[in-house]
Every structure is written in C-alpha cells, then in structure tokens.
Amino acid sequence: MIYTLHRYIFRELCKIFLLATVALTLILSLGSLLRPIQRYGVGPGQVVDLLVYFLPVTMSFVLPIAALFAASLAYGRLATDNEIDACKASGLSPLALIGPGLLLAVLVAVGNLVLSFYITPSFVYLADRSIHANLKQIVFRHLQRQGYYRLPPGDRYAVYADFANEQTDSLHGVIVLKTREGRLDRIMATEVAR
C-alpha cells in the first residue's frame, strides 16, 4: 500500500514539476534575451541560436524553483483534500509521505550538478562562438539602428557612422572616439571605412 501511495505522490510531483519547468524556462529564456535584442539588434536566427545555447544555464536556475513549487503544490493539495489525515487514520506516519519529495529533490540536485559542470560550459562556449561568428552582423545592425557602437571592454572606443552598408562591408561618415579614464583622448574621422 505504501508503494502505491508513493507512486501516486511522485506522479503528482512529476506532473507539476514538468509543467512548472517548461513555463519558467520559457519565461526566463525570453526575458533574458530581450536586452541583447534591444541593445544589439540581434537577428531572428541568432535569437533562436542563443535561446538554445542558454537553455542549460536557464535550466540550472529553473529546476530547483520548479521542484519547490511542485512539492508545495502537491503536498498542499494532499493536505487540502484531507488525504494526509486519511493516511494518519490508516496508521501511516506523515513522515512516510516525504519519500517521493526527497526522491525528486535528489534527482533535481544530480541533474543540476550535471548541467552545471558538464553541459552548461560546452553550451556557453558554443554561444560565444556563435556571437563572435556573427559579430559583423550585430555591429552593422546596431550602427544602422542607433548610429553608434561602443566596444564593450571598458567602453574605450565608440564608433559613429552616418550610414552602414552590410553588403559592401562599408561605413560612411565614420567618427571613432577613444577615451581614457572617462576623458576624450583621440578623435579619428573618415568619409568611408571598411
């Protein structure tokens, strides 16, 4: 009888856990990609690639939250429907019902460790390679949308362009500003740059 009860509780935990994992993963993945889309003008193909590459990172945050949510909902429903009282009346200890929740916690912990140490580093490397491979497209889109681009490491350089043509790899009306310690150090200008 206890095994049937454990299977029932574990099945309820797994249903809620899977639904919460899918929902939270979608919400966090799309939310984390909004800033690169807005800031750099990442294209639709790159968005899909980045979504896939950052999925393990998102999952490492989502799995513990989804497990806690599933345990709260499943055991809360057991208490609300007086099923815990029925177990007590039949002679089962309330501690005997904790087994499926502990099993889910151990599975999530092992899955999270595997994600964090083995899967996530390789996917982050792939994302980095994808971004560097498409860096030209990102820079040109940003220049077309906002008219300037700041180079991220320390923001020492800023490139301003009147027109960016991705087909010919050329920038028209280019001004490059170099700053040092927050002050303007050098200005370079040219009519056309490649």
C-alpha positions in Angstrom: 0.0 0.0 0.0 2.8 2.4 0.8 4.4 1.9 -2.6 1.1 2.7 -4.3 0.8 5.9 -2.3 4.4 6.8 -3.1 3.9 6.3 -6.8 0.7 8.4 -6.6 2.5 11.3 -4.9 5.5 11.0 -7.2 3.3 11.1 -10.3 1.6 14.3 -9.0 5.0 15.8 -8.2 6.4 15.0 -11.7 3.3 16.4 -13.5 3.6 19.8 -11.6 7.4 19.8 -11.9 7.4 19.3 -15.7 4.7 22.0 -16.2 6.5 24.5 -14.0 9.8 23.7 -15.6 8.5 24.4 -19.1 6.7 27.6 -18.1 9.5 29.1 -16.1 12.1 28.1 -18.7 10.1 29.9 -21.4 9.6 33.0 -19.3 13.2 33.3 -18.1 14.7 32.4 -21.5 12.7 35.0 -23.4 13.2 37.6 -20.6 17.0 37.2 -20.7 17.1 37.6 -24.5 15.2 40.9 -24.5 18.2 43.1 -23.6 20.5 41.7 -26.4 17.7 42.1 -28.9 17.1 45.7 -27.9 20.7 46.7 -27.3 22.5 44.9 -30.2 19.8 44.3 -32.7 20.3 40.5 -32.8 18.6 38.9 -35.8 15.9 36.2 -35.6 18.2 33.3 -36.4 20.7 34.4 -33.7 17.8 34.7 -31.2 16.9 31.1 -31.8 20.6 30.0 -31.6 21.1 32.0 -28.3 17.8 30.6 -26.9 19.1 27.0 -27.5 22.6 27.8 -26.2 21.5 29.4 -23.0 18.8 26.8 -22.2 21.1 24.8 -19.9 22.0 28.0 -18.0 18.4 28.8 -17.5 17.5 25.2 -16.6 20.1 25.3 -13.8 18.1 28.1 -12.2 14.7 26.8 -13.0 15.0 23.2 -11.8 15.2 23.9 -8.0 12.4 26.5 -8.3 10.2 24.1 -10.1 10.9 21.3 -7.7 10.0 23.5 -4.7 6.9 24.7 -6.5 5.8 21.1 -7.3 6.4 20.0 -3.7 4.4 22.9 -2.3 1.5 22.4 -4.7 1.4 18.5 -4.4 1.7 18.3 -0.6 -0.6 21.3 -0.2 -3.2 19.6 -2.3 -2.8 16.4 -0.2 -3.4 18.5 2.9 -6.4 20.4 1.5 -8.1 17.2 0.3 -7.5 15.6 3.8 -5.5 12.8 2.2 -2.8 13.3 4.9 -5.5 12.8 7.6 -6.7 9.7 5.8 -3.1 8.3 5.9 -2.8 9.1 9.6 -6.1 7.4 10.2 -4.9 4.3 8.4 -1.8 4.1 10.6 0.8 5.7 8.3 3.1 8.3 9.6 3.2 11.7 7.9 7.0 11.2 7.6 6.3 8.2 5.3 4.8 10.5 2.7 8.0 12.6 2.4 9.9 9.9 0.3 8.7 11.0 -3.1 9.6 14.6 -2.4 13.1 13.6 -1.3 13.5 11.5 -4.4 12.5 14.4 -6.6 15.0 16.6 -4.6 17.8 14.2 -5.1 17.0 13.8 -8.9 17.0 17.6 -9.3 20.2 18.0 -7.4 22.0 15.4 -9.5 20.5 16.9 -12.7 21.6 20.4 -11.7 25.1 19.2 -10.9 25.4 17.5 -14.3 24.0 20.6 -16.0 26.4 23.0 -14.2 29.6 21.0 -14.6 29.3 19.2 -17.9 26.6 20.6 -20.2 26.5 24.3 -19.5 30.2 25.1 -20.2 30.0 23.5 -23.6 26.8 25.4 -24.5 28.3 28.7 -23.3 31.3 28.0 -25.5 29.0 27.4 -28.5 27.1 30.6 -27.7 30.4 32.6 -27.6 31.5 31.1 -30.9 28.1 32.0 -32.4 28.2 35.6 -31.2 31.8 36.0 -32.5 30.9 34.5 -35.8 28.0 36.9 -36.2 29.7 39.9 -34.7 29.8 41.8 -38.0 26.0 41.5 -38.4 25.5 42.6 -34.8 27.7 45.7 -35.2 26.2 46.7 -38.5 22.6 46.3 -37.2 23.5 48.4 -34.1 25.0 51.1 -36.3 22.0 51.1 -38.6 19.6 51.4 -35.7 21.3 53.8 -33.3 24.1 55.4 -35.4 26.9 54.4 -33.0 28.5 51.4 -31.4 30.6 51.2 -28.2 33.1 48.5 -27.9 32.3 46.6 -24.7 35.7 46.0 -23.0 35.9 49.2 -20.8 34.0 51.2 -23.5 37.2 52.9 -24.5 36.2 53.2 -28.2 33.0 54.5 -29.7 32.3 54.3 -33.5 29.7 56.7 -35.0 28.6 56.2 -38.6 26.1 58.1 -40.8 25.4 55.0 -42.9 26.3 51.3 -42.6 26.1 49.1 -45.6 26.4 45.4 -44.7 26.6 44.1 -48.3 29.7 46.1 -49.1 31.1 46.0 -45.6 31.5 49.8 -45.6 30.7 52.6 -43.2 30.1 56.1 -44.4 30.7 59.3 -42.4 32.7 57.5 -39.7 34.0 59.1 -36.5 35.9 57.0 -33.9 36.3 58.3 -30.4 38.9 57.0 -28.0 38.6 57.8 -24.3 41.0 57.3 -21.4 39.8 57.4 -17.8 36.5 59.0 -18.8 38.0 61.8 -20.9 38.3 62.2 -24.6 41.8 61.1 -25.8 41.6 61.0 -29.5 39.2 61.6 -32.4 39.6 59.9 -35.8 37.3 60.6 -38.8 37.0 59.4 -42.3 34.5 59.6 -45.1 34.4 55.8 -45.9 35.7 52.9 -43.9 35.6 49.1 -44.4 
